[in-house]
Amino acid sequence: MKFRIIELPPFTAVSSGLDKDFDFTEKGILGKFSTYFSAITPLPKDHFRPRDFLYFDRENQGLVWI
């Protein structure tokens, strides 16, 4: 398996927390996180891509957006 190691500068990160309902509506966990996260203007030191990552937490059976 090939992989590469990169170094990221210190940055601020946030998480939606676990959402077992997969709810992207404005009242759902992921929808509220989307509204919050979309309003953030990153500082130059926090400006790298991709800016976010959505994953399925198999152990807890829900989506987490970081």
Secondary structure, DSSP 8 states (H G I E B T S, - for coil): ------------------BTT---STTSHHHHHHHHHHT----GGG--SS---EEEETTTTEEEE-
